[in-house]
């Protein structure tokens, strides 16, 4: 019991540190995805946001981002172990330690189906708060900049009903399921490369775990970033009325703005993904080892 409390606190602290340190990058990403024509790049968007709203502008949506991080990771990693067991049974294996790297990736992909259910509503609130200034500048909302997370939730429930919290659910699944295949696949394959012959991946120390987690996070975003761009558009622009579905939104972006618009904001996303996911997997592995 004495090991459980510190390990859980470490996992929680790791998640909070990842969100707070990476929130400015995530805010810039959302703004550039939703309104790519307003900014020339990462630096331009960061400076304009700072001039408009100060340092606080770069941290809009931090509360729902924290909730999203904690809820998603709690469900994801809780389900990951169960999905590993189901995958092992499906392939006729006696233990999850016998799973290949790709089979572990498939288990992570399956776990993301459940984590998406708690992620979508919190990400919706986060994205709308992050791009509220742009929506107001474009005359697409009457909401006041700097609105609280609870006020945003209340507005969604009043104007769109409970279903409004799940705007972009399909896009979230389309991103998460393949994305987490690359996420856990990149992590497990990198861990395998770091593991010496005759040793176990569970014996790796902190540095290989951080690097493996960072590579897994980078693989995630490089694989599914265009899908995330469509999701952000749907979730933010739905403040101004119901949006078309994923495929129609994707095609309209390509026709009107070209394929490069789908990759707007990729640089800050990858810069943020490596250290944050490295820290996340380090916290996860230390927690798992402490509990088992």
C-alpha positions in Angstrom: 0.0 0.0 0.0 2.9 2.4 0.7 4.0 2.1 -2.9 0.6 2.7 -4.4 0.0 6.3 -3.3 3.3 7.8 -4.4 3.1 5.9 -7.8 -0.4 7.2 -8.4 0.6 10.7 -7.4 3.6 10.5 -9.7 1.4 9.5 -12.7 -1.0 12.3 -11.9 1.8 14.9 -11.4 3.3 13.7 -14.7 0.1 14.3 -16.6 -0.4 17.7 -15.0 3.2 18.7 -15.9 2.7 17.5 -19.5 -0.4 19.6 -20.0 0.8 22.8 -18.3 4.2 22.8 -20.1 2.6 21.9 -23.4 -0.5 24.0 -23.3 0.9 27.0 -25.3 1.9 24.6 -28.1 -1.5 23.0 -28.1 -3.3 26.4 -28.1 -1.3 27.5 -31.2 -2.0 24.2 -32.9 -5.8 24.6 -32.5 -5.8 28.2 -33.7 -3.7 27.3 -36.8 -5.8 24.3 -37.6 -9.1 26.2 -37.4 -8.0 29.5 -38.9 -4.8 28.8 -41.0 -5.3 31.9 -43.1 -4.9 34.2 -40.1 -1.3 33.1 -39.3 1.9 32.7 -41.2 3.3 30.0 -38.9 4.0 28.9 -35.4 5.9 32.0 -34.3 3.5 34.4 -35.9 0.5 32.8 -34.1 2.3 32.7 -30.8 3.3 36.4 -30.9 -0.2 37.5 -32.1 -1.8 35.5 -29.3 0.5 37.0 -26.7 -0.1 40.5 -28.0 -3.9 40.0 -27.9 -4.4 38.2 -24.6 -1.0 38.2 -22.9 0.6 35.0 -21.5 -2.9 33.9 -20.3 -4.0 33.7 -23.9 -1.6 30.9 -24.6 -3.1 28.9 -21.7 -6.8 29.1 -22.7 -8.5 25.8 -22.2 -6.0 24.6 -19.6 -8.7 23.3 -17.2 -10.6 21.1 -19.8 -7.1 20.1 -21.1 -6.2 18.8 -17.7 -9.5 17.0 -17.3 -9.1 15.5 -20.8 -5.6 14.3 -20.0 -6.5 12.7 -16.7 -9.7 11.1 -18.0 -8.2 9.9 -21.2 -5.1 8.4 -19.7 -7.0 6.9 -16.8 -9.3 5.0 -19.2 -6.7 4.4 -21.8 -4.1 2.7 -19.6 -6.7 1.0 -17.5 -8.2 -0.5 -20.7 -4.8 -1.2 -22.2 -4.0 -4.0 -19.8 -7.5 -5.6 -20.4 -7.1 -5.2 -24.1 -3.7 -6.8 -24.0 -5.3 -9.8 -22.3 -8.1 -10.0 -24.8 -5.5 -9.8 -27.7 -3.4 -12.5 -26.1 -6.5 -14.8 -25.9 -7.5 -14.0 -29.5 -4.1 -15.1 -30.7 -4.0 -18.1 -28.4 -1.2 -16.8 -26.2 -0.8 -17.7 -22.6 0.5 -14.4 -21.3 0.6 -10.8 -22.4 4.4 -10.9 -22.2 4.2 -13.1 -25.3 2.5 -10.4 -27.4 4.5 -9.0 -30.3 5.0 -5.3 -30.7 2.3 -5.1 -33.4 -0.1 -7.1 -31.2 0.5 -4.6 -28.3 -0.2 -1.8 -30.8 -3.5 -3.5 -31.7 -4.4 -3.7 -28.0 -3.7 0.0 -27.6 -5.8 0.8 -30.6 -8.7 -1.1 -29.1 -8.3 0.7 -25.8 -8.6 4.0 -27.5 -12.2 3.2 -28.5 -13.2 3.6 -24.8 -10.9 6.5 -23.9 -12.4 8.5 -26.8 -15.8 8.6 -25.0 -14.3 10.7 -22.2 -11.9 12.6 -24.4 -14.4 14.0 -26.9 -16.4 16.3 -24.6 -13.4 17.7 -22.8 -11.5 18.3 -26.0 -14.6 20.0 -27.5 -14.6 22.5 -24.6 -10.8 23.0 -24.8 -10.8 23.6 -28.5 -13.6 26.1 -28.4 -11.9 28.1 -25.6 -8.6 28.1 -27.4 -10.1 29.5 -30.7 -12.7 31.8 -29.2 -10.8 35.0 -30.1 -10.7 33.9 -33.7 -14.3 32.9 -33.8 -15.2 36.3 -32.3 -13.0 38.2 -34.8 -14.7 36.3 -37.6 -18.1 37.3 -36.3 -19.1 33.7 -35.7 -19.9 33.8 -32.0 -21.2 36.3 -29.4 -19.4 34.6 -26.5 -17.1 36.7 -24.4 -13.3 35.9 -24.7 -12.0 34.5 -21.4 -15.1 32.5 -20.7 -14.7 29.8 -18.0 -14.8 26.1 -18.8 -18.0 25.6 -16.8 -19.7 28.5 -18.6 -18.7 27.0 -21.9 -20.2 23.6 -20.9 -23.4 25.3 -19.7 -23.7 27.2 -23.0 -23.3 24.0 -24.9 -25.9 22.2 -22.9 -28.3 25.2 -23.2 -27.9 25.7 -26.9 -27.1 22.2 -28.2 -28.2 19.8 -25.5 -26.2 16.9 -24.1 -25.4 15.6 -27.6 -23.6 18.9 -28.3 -20.8 17.8 -26.1 -20.1 15.0 -28.5 -19.6 17.1 -31.6 -16.7 15.5 -33.5 -17.1 12.1 -31.9 -16.7 10.3 -35.3 -13.6 12.4 -36.0 -12.2 11.6 -32.6 -12.6 7.8 -33.2 -11.1 8.1 -36.7 -8.1 9.8 -35.1 -7.7 7.8 -31.9 -8.1 4.2 -33.2 -5.4 4.3 -35.9 -3.4 6.9 -34.0 -2.9 4.7 -30.9 -1.9 1.8 -33.1 1.1 4.0 -34.1 1.4 5.4 -30.6 1.8 2.1 -28.8 3.5 0.5 -31.8 6.2 3.1 -31.9 6.6 2.9 -28.2 6.9 -0.9 -28.1 9.1 -1.2 -31.2 11.5 1.4 -29.8 11.6 -0.3 -26.4 12.5 -3.6 -28.2 15.3 -1.8 -30.0 16.7 -0.6 -26.7 16.4 -4.0 -25.0 19.6 -6.0 -25.0 19.5 -9.7 -26.0 18.5 -11.9 -23.1 16.9 -9.0 -21.2 13.4 -7.9 -20.7 11.8 -4.6 -21.8 10.7 -4.2 -18.2 14.3 -3.8 -17.2 14.8 -0.6 -19.2 15.7 2.5 -17.2 14.3 6.0 -17.5 16.1 7.4 -20.5 15.1 4.6 -23.0 11.5 4.8 -21.7 11.4 8.6 -22.2 12.8 8.3 -25.7 10.4 5.4 -26.6 7.4 7.3 -25.3 8.5 10.4 -27.2 8.8 8.5 -30.4 5.4 6.9 -29.9 3.9 10.4 -29.4 5.6 11.7 -32.5 4.4 8.7 -34.6 0.8 9.3 -33.3 0.7 12.9 -34.6 2.6 12.3 -37.8 0.1 9.5 -38.7 -3.2 11.2 -38.0 -2.6 14.9 -37.9 -4.9 15.7 -40.9 -7.7 13.9 -39.2 -7.1 16.0 -36.0 -7.3 19.1 -38.1 -10.7 18.1 -39.4 -11.8 17.3 -35.9 -10.7 20.7 -34.6 -12.6 22.5 -37.4 -15.8 20.6 -36.7 -15.6 21.1 -32.9 -14.8 24.9 -33.1 -16.9 25.9 -36.0 -20.0 24.0 -34.7 -20.3 27.0 -32.2 -21.8 28.8 -35.2 -24.2 25.9 -36.2 -24.2 22.3 -37.1 -21.3 21.3 -39.3 -21.0 18.7 -42.1 -19.6 15.3 -41.3 -16.0 14.3 -41.3 -15.7 13.3 -45.0 -17.5 16.4 -46.3 -15.5 18.7 -44.0 -12.2 17.0 -45.2 -13.1 17.5 -48.9 -14.2 21.1 -48.4 -10.9 22.0 -46.8 -8.9 20.3 -49.6 -10.9 22.0 -52.3 -10.9 25.5 -50.7 -7.4 25.6 -49.0 -5.5 22.6 -50.4 -3.8 19.7 -48.6 -1.2 21.9 -46.8 -4.1 23.4 -44.7 -4.5 20.0 -43.1 -1.0 20.2 -41.7 -1.2 23.7 -40.3 0.2 23.6 -36.8 2.1 20.3 -37.1 5.4 21.8 -36.0 4.3 22.9 -32.5 2.4 19.6 -32.1 5.4 17.4 -32.7 7.6 19.6 -30.6 5.2 19.2 -27.7 4.5 15.5 -28.3 8.0 14.2 -27.7 8.8 15.4 -24.2 5.2 15.2 -22.9 4.6 11.6 -24.1 8.1 10.6 -22.9 7.2 11.8 -19.4 3.8 10.1 -19.7 5.2 6.7 -20.5 7.9 7.0 -17.9 5.2 7.7 -15.2 3.1 4.8 -16.6 5.9 2.3 -16.4 7.0 3.3 -13.0 3.4 3.1 -11.7 2.8 -0.3 -13.3 6.1 -1.7 -11.9 5.3 -0.4 -8.4 1.8 -2.0 -8.5 2.9 -5.3 -10.0 
